[in-house]
Amino acid sequence: MNFPKSFLETLRSRISLSNLIGERVTWDEKKSRSGQGDFWAPCPFHDEKTASFHVDTTKGFYYCFGCHVKGDCFTFLKDYENLSFVETVTRLSHMAGLQLPKSNKKLAENEKKKLLHYEVMSIASDFFIEQLDSNNATNCIKYIQSRGISQFSLKQFGIGFAPKANNSLYNYLKNKGFSTDLVLESGLCMQTESNQEPFDRFRNRLMFPITDERGRTIAFGGRSLDANVNAKYLNSPDTLLFSKGKIVYNYFNARTRRPKGSPLLLVEGYMDVVSLSQAGFTNVVAPLGTALTE
């Protein structure tokens, strides 16, 4: 999606680069000269102890003398938050109090659709959590206890339970007013080629919500409670919100709660993340069944 150059220039001039980056780094007070718009900090893009990351608010650019990353407010937010350019411009526009150009009708429609997907995911997450208190969750509770998952962890990770019935979630979402097309697009339910009534993708599973870099639920992972099921773990398919090759589990929590300066620890799966978190390691993430690449 192309934005008018004049709009991007106006947006860039409205964003304080020191404020934007300053929310994510700690400035070196000895090297920085805030009155001159000159700021230094350890680089947020690679692990280091020295302040080699330079921000010049007068020119609106940053540069790291260690790993050589450079750019402006757009490239920083895009790379740091792992956003698309459209998402970056949308976020910065909101920060600056600017309306997106009206000519971007397709962009506005896409953002509106995304909001509906976020909403259906949030309600589905609440549904799974509520099901832990139902009479159908007896075996699930026993499994939770056998794995030593604490009540605190259940709440912290938003862990829930998907009932065994074929369309419990589908009926729940329909009663909430969501269209069948939206529910199917979200990946929460499926439909056979004969176009019979949609059925739930996740059934009789311990449910782990997968969140984006802002902590919003965008997908789910489910651990089967039936030993005879072939797929022990099942993830949501790729959707408008979710691309499993670009997401790691628990990234939002790990990034916001890890000890300052500590690296992220990559482990195998959901339960490893939960167990290590309970042991005091708050900087743990896990891939979502994809091969590890650079």
Salt bridges, closest charged atoms under 4 A:
GLU9 OE2 - ARG12 NH1 2.93
GLU23 OE1 - ARG24 NH1 3.51
ASP38 OD2 - ARG33 NH1 3.90
ASP38 OD1 - HIS54 NE2 2.29
GLU48 OE1 - HIS46 NE2 3.33
ASP72 OD2 - ARG12 NH2 2.91
GLU81 OE2 - ARG24 NH2 3.22
GLU81 OE2 - ARG91 NH2 3.96
GLU81 OE1 - ARG255 NH1 3.01
GLU87 OE2 - LYS114 NZ 2.86
GLU185 OE1 - LYS113 NZ 3.45
GLU185 OE1 - HIS117 NE2 3.45
ASP212 OD2 - ARG216 NE 2.87
